[in-house]
Amino acid sequence: MGWNLTVALGVRSYPIHIGSGLLSDPDLYRPYLAGSQVMIVTNETVAPLYLDAVRAALPERETREVVLPDGEQYKTLEVWNRIFDGLLAARFGRDCTLIALGGGVVGDMAGFAAACYQRGVAFIQVPTTLLAQVDSSVGGKTGINHPAGKNMIGAFHQPRAVIADTATLTTLPQRELAAGLAEVVKYGLIHDADFLGWLEAHMAELLARDMDALAYVIRRSCEIKAEIVAADELEAGQRALLNLGHTFGHAIETGTGYGAWLHGEAVGAGMCMAADLSARMGWLGGADVERIRRLVASAGLPVDPPPELGVDRFLELMSVDKKVIEGRMRLVLLHHLGNALVTAEIDSGLLHATLSNRSG
C-alpha cells in the first residue's frame, strides 16, 4: 500500500510519494527531471545500499554521483563544496537535477547546493531515514552548520518531489530509527493529541519495525507538515511551531559537538525541556509533563540534556537561533497537548529553573 500527498504551494506544489519499493521506480522520477543531467548526492553509508537502484531508475540520463562522508559533523561548508566540484567537473548546466539520496544531512546539503548552483536548479528528495521521511525532506528548508550554530547558513528551496521508500527503513540502525521517532512525537504534541495517544499505544510496534505502523506515522507526519508549510512556507508565523524542542536541541547538538548526539536525540530531550518550561509557565500540568517524558523515553530517546552543558553555556548557545528577533529569544512551548505557541514572553527565572532541572 502507498500514499500520495501534496504540498500545496501554488505553481511550486509537489507530491510526496510514500510506499515500499519506490526508489527504483522510473515513473516516479521522470516527470520531475528538469533535463538529461542528473547528479545523485548520497553518502558512504547509503551509496552501497541504494545508489545502484536509483541509477537504474534513470535510464537515458547522464547520471553522476557525489558520495559524501556520513554524519552531522560533515555538514560543513568544506564538504558541501564537493557537490559543486562534482557539478562543475561534469559541466552540468542550469537544467540539471540533483537527487538527495540519504538522511537529513544529505537532504539539507543537496537541497542547499541545488538552491545555489547557477542560482537555483531542480532537486528531488529520496529520504532513506525515518527522520528525513517524516520531517526534513518536506518543506524546502536546506542548509549547513556553522561551528557557532546549527543550520545557520541555508535557503528555502522546495524539491520537485519527495519519494519516501519505506523499505529503506529495514537497513536503518536502531538508534537512527529512534531518532526519527522524536519528530513523529513532535507532530502529536503540536497539532494532534489523538495521534499522540496512538503513538503511546503503538510505540512497541514502531520500534519493532512494523511496516504498516511506520507507513502510517510517515503519512500522518507528512500530512501535518504539508498543511503547516502550505500555510506558512517561509516561517513567518505558524511554521515555527515545527521547531518544538529544537532551540534546546540545537544547543545540545552544538554544545556537545555535531554528531555526538543525533538530531532526534537532542530534540527528544529538548521537547521534555519545553514541556517542563510550559508547566512552569502554568500551561501544562505535571501529569502532562510526565506523560511526555514517558513517551519520549519509550521511543528509546533521552529525556534530559547532557550534564556537561551548564545554564550559562545553554543560554549562550540558545541565543544563536534563527527564531531570535531583535535580540529576543523566542521559544516554542505547549499551551496543552496538541496545541503549541511561539512566545518571547519568557520569565528568565523559569527558564533558568528548566535549564537547571536534570531529573524531571
C-alpha positions in Angstrom: 0.0 0.0 0.0 1.2 3.5 -0.8 0.0 7.1 -0.4 0.4 10.2 -2.4 0.2 13.6 -0.6 0.7 17.1 -2.0 2.5 20.1 -0.5 0.2 22.9 -1.8 2.4 25.8 -2.8 0.7 27.0 -6.0 2.9 26.6 -9.0 5.6 25.1 -6.8 3.4 22.4 -5.4 4.9 18.9 -5.3 3.9 15.4 -4.4 5.1 13.2 -1.5 5.1 9.5 -2.5 5.1 7.1 0.4 5.4 3.3 -0.1 7.7 0.3 -0.4 10.0 -0.2 -3.3 9.5 3.3 -4.7 13.1 4.4 -5.2 13.7 2.1 -8.1 10.5 3.2 -10.0 11.5 5.2 -13.1 7.9 6.6 -13.4 8.2 8.5 -10.1 11.3 10.4 -11.3 10.5 11.1 -14.9 8.0 13.9 -14.5 10.3 15.9 -12.2 13.7 15.7 -14.0 14.5 19.1 -15.5 16.8 17.8 -18.2 19.0 14.9 -19.1 21.8 15.6 -16.5 21.2 14.1 -13.0 23.6 14.4 -10.0 22.9 11.9 -7.2 24.1 13.2 -3.8 24.5 10.5 -1.2 26.9 9.3 1.5 29.3 6.5 2.2 26.7 4.5 4.2 23.7 4.8 1.8 25.6 4.5 -1.5 26.4 0.8 -1.3 22.8 0.0 -0.3 20.7 2.1 -2.8 22.8 4.1 -5.3 22.6 1.4 -8.0 18.9 1.1 -7.7 18.4 4.8 -8.2 20.8 4.9 -11.1 18.9 2.1 -12.7 15.7 4.1 -12.4 17.2 6.9 -14.5 17.6 5.4 -18.0 18.8 7.5 -20.8 20.1 10.2 -18.4 23.6 11.4 -17.9 24.0 10.3 -14.3 26.8 11.2 -11.9 27.2 11.0 -8.2 28.8 12.7 -5.3 29.4 10.5 -2.3 29.9 12.4 0.9 31.1 11.2 4.3 28.3 10.2 6.7 27.5 12.3 9.8 26.3 15.6 11.2 29.9 16.6 11.8 30.4 16.7 8.0 27.6 19.2 7.3 30.1 21.9 6.7 31.0 24.4 4.1 34.1 22.4 3.0 32.2 19.1 2.5 29.2 20.9 0.9 31.6 22.4 -1.7 32.3 18.9 -3.0 28.9 18.9 -4.6 29.8 21.9 -6.7 33.1 20.3 -7.5 31.2 17.4 -9.0 28.7 19.5 -10.8 31.3 21.7 -12.4 33.7 18.9 -13.3 30.8 17.2 -15.1 29.8 20.5 -16.8 26.3 20.3 -15.6 24.0 23.1 -16.7 21.1 25.0 -15.3 18.7 22.3 -16.5 20.3 19.6 -14.3 18.6 17.9 -11.4 20.1 16.9 -8.1 18.7 13.9 -6.3 19.3 13.8 -2.5 19.6 10.1 -1.6 20.1 9.7 2.2 19.0 11.1 5.5 18.6 14.7 6.8 22.2 15.7 6.4 22.3 14.7 2.7 18.9 16.2 2.0 19.9 19.5 3.6 23.2 19.7 1.8 22.0 18.6 -1.6 19.0 21.0 -1.4 21.2 23.9 -0.4 23.5 23.1 -3.3 20.5 23.0 -5.6 19.4 26.4 -4.3 22.8 27.9 -5.1 24.1 26.2 -8.2 23.7 28.6 -11.1 21.3 30.5 -8.9 18.9 27.5 -8.5 18.3 24.1 -10.1 15.8 21.4 -9.6 16.1 18.7 -7.0 14.3 15.6 -5.7 14.3 14.3 -2.2 14.7 10.5 -1.7 14.9 10.2 2.1 16.2 6.9 3.5 15.9 7.6 7.3 12.7 7.9 9.3 13.6 11.4 10.4 14.1 12.5 6.8 10.9 10.8 5.7 8.7 12.3 8.4 10.3 15.7 8.5 13.4 17.1 6.9 12.7 16.1 3.3 9.4 18.0 3.3 9.2 21.8 3.3 12.2 23.1 1.5 14.5 24.0 4.4 18.1 23.4 3.3 21.4 24.4 4.8 24.7 23.6 6.5 26.0 24.0 10.0 28.4 26.6 11.4 30.6 25.9 14.5 28.6 28.5 16.4 25.1 27.3 15.4 23.2 24.5 13.6 21.7 25.2 10.2 22.6 28.9 10.4 23.6 29.0 6.7 20.9 28.0 4.2 18.0 28.8 2.0 14.4 27.8 1.4 14.3 25.7 -1.8 11.4 23.4 -2.4 12.0 20.0 -4.1 10.2 18.9 -7.2 9.1 15.7 -5.4 9.7 13.6 -2.3 10.0 9.8 -2.8 9.8 8.1 0.6 10.6 4.4 0.2 9.6 2.7 3.5 11.7 -0.4 2.5 14.9 1.6 3.2 14.0 1.6 6.9 14.8 -2.1 7.1 18.5 -1.2 6.9 18.3 1.7 9.4 20.3 1.3 12.6 18.0 1.2 15.7 19.5 4.4 17.1 18.6 6.2 13.9 15.1 4.8 13.9 14.5 6.1 17.5 15.9 9.5 16.5 13.3 9.7 13.8 10.5 9.0 16.2 11.3 12.2 18.1 10.0 14.2 15.1 6.9 12.0 15.0 6.2 12.7 18.7 6.6 16.4 17.9 3.7 16.4 15.4 1.4 14.9 18.1 2.4 17.4 20.7 2.0 20.5 18.5 -1.0 19.5 16.3 -2.8 16.2 17.1 -3.4 14.9 20.6 -5.2 11.8 19.2 -2.1 11.0 17.2 -0.1 11.3 20.5 -2.4 8.7 22.0 -1.9 6.4 19.0 1.8 6.7 19.4 1.6 5.7 23.1 -0.4 2.6 22.2 1.8 1.6 19.2 5.4 2.6 20.1 6.5 -1.0 20.6 5.3 -1.8 17.0 7.2 1.1 15.6 10.4 0.1 17.3 9.9 -3.5 16.1 9.6 -2.0 12.5 6.1 -3.0 11.8 5.9 -1.6 8.3 2.2 -0.8 8.4 2.7 1.2 11.6 5.7 3.0 10.2 3.9 3.8 6.9 1.1 5.3 8.9 3.3 7.6 11.0 5.1 8.8 7.9 1.8 9.6 6.2 0.3 11.4 9.2 3.5 13.3 9.9 3.8 14.4 6.3 0.1 15.4 6.3 0.6 17.7 9.3 3.8 19.2 8.0 2.4 19.7 4.5 -0.6 21.6 5.9 1.7 23.8 8.0 4.2 24.5 5.2 1.4 25.3 2.8 0.1 27.9 5.2 3.5 29.4 6.1 6.2 28.4 3.6 8.9 30.9 4.8 8.3 30.5 8.6 6.7 34.0 9.1 4.3 32.5 11.7 2.9 29.1 12.4 5.6 27.1 10.7 7.9 27.9 13.7 5.7 25.5 15.7 7.5 22.7 13.9 10.6 23.7 16.0 9.2 22.4 19.3 12.2 21.3 21.3 14.6 22.4 18.6 16.1 25.5 20.3 17.1 23.4 23.3 18.0 20.5 21.0 20.2 22.6 18.6 22.1 23.9 21.7 22.7 20.3 22.8 24.0 19.3 19.3 26.3 22.4 19.0 27.5 22.3 22.6 28.4 18.6 22.6 30.0 18.7 19.1 28.0 17.8 16.0 27.3 14.1 15.8 27.8 13.2 19.4 24.0 13.4 19.9 21.8 12.6 16.9 19.4 15.4 16.0 16.4 13.3 17.1 18.0 12.5 20.4 18.6 16.2 21.1 15.1 17.1 20.0 13.7 14.4 22.4 15.4 15.9 25.4 14.6 19.4 24.0 10.8 18.6 23.9 11.0 17.4 27.5 12.7 20.7 28.4 10.0 22.6 26.5 7.3 20.7 28.4 9.0 21.5 31.7 9.1 25.2 31.0 5.5 25.1 29.7 4.4 23.6 33.1 6.4 26.3 34.9 4.6 28.9 32.8 1.3 27.5 34.1 0.1 25.9 30.9 0.8 22.1 31.3 0.1 20.1 34.3 2.7 17.9 36.0 0.9 14.8 34.7 1.2 16.1 31.1 5.0 16.6 31.6 5.4 13.1 32.9 3.3 11.7 30.0 5.6 13.4 27.5 8.7 12.1 29.3 7.4 8.6 29.3 6.6 8.7 25.6 10.0 10.1 24.7 11.7 7.5 26.9 9.6 4.7 25.4 11.0 5.6 22.0 14.5 5.0 23.3 15.4 8.7 23.5 17.0 10.8 26.2 14.7 13.0 28.3 17.4 15.1 30.0 20.1 17.2 28.5 23.8 16.3 28.9 25.1 17.2 32.3 28.2 18.9 30.9 26.1 21.7 29.5 25.6 24.3 32.3 23.0 27.0 32.4 25.3 29.8 31.1 26.5 27.7 28.2 22.9 26.7 27.3 21.8 30.3 27.2 24.9 31.3 25.1 24.1 28.6 22.6 20.3 29.3 22.5 21.0 32.9 21.7 22.3 31.8 18.3 19.0 30.7 17.0 17.0 31.5 13.9 13.9 32.4 16.0 15.8 35.2 17.8 14.3 38.6 16.6 15.7 41.9 17.7 17.8 40.2 20.3 14.8 38.5 21.9 14.8 34.7 22.3 11.6 33.0 21.2 10.6 29.5 22.2 8.0 27.0 21.0 6.0 25.9 24.1 2.8 24.0 24.7 -0.5 25.5 25.8 -1.8 22.0 26.1 -1.2 18.6 24.5 -1.8 19.1 20.7 -1.6 22.9 20.9 1.7 24.9 20.7 2.6 28.5 20.5 5.7 30.7 19.9 6.4 33.2 22.6 9.1 35.7 23.5 7.4 36.3 26.9 9.7 34.0 28.9 10.4 34.6 32.5 14.2 34.3 32.8 13.9 32.7 36.3 11.6 30.0 35.0 13.9 29.4 32.0 16.9 29.1 34.4 14.9 26.6 36.5 14.2 24.4 33.5 17.9 24.6 32.4 19.0 23.6 35.9 16.5 20.7 36.2 18.1 17.4 35.1 16.0 14.9 37.0 12.4 15.9 36.0 
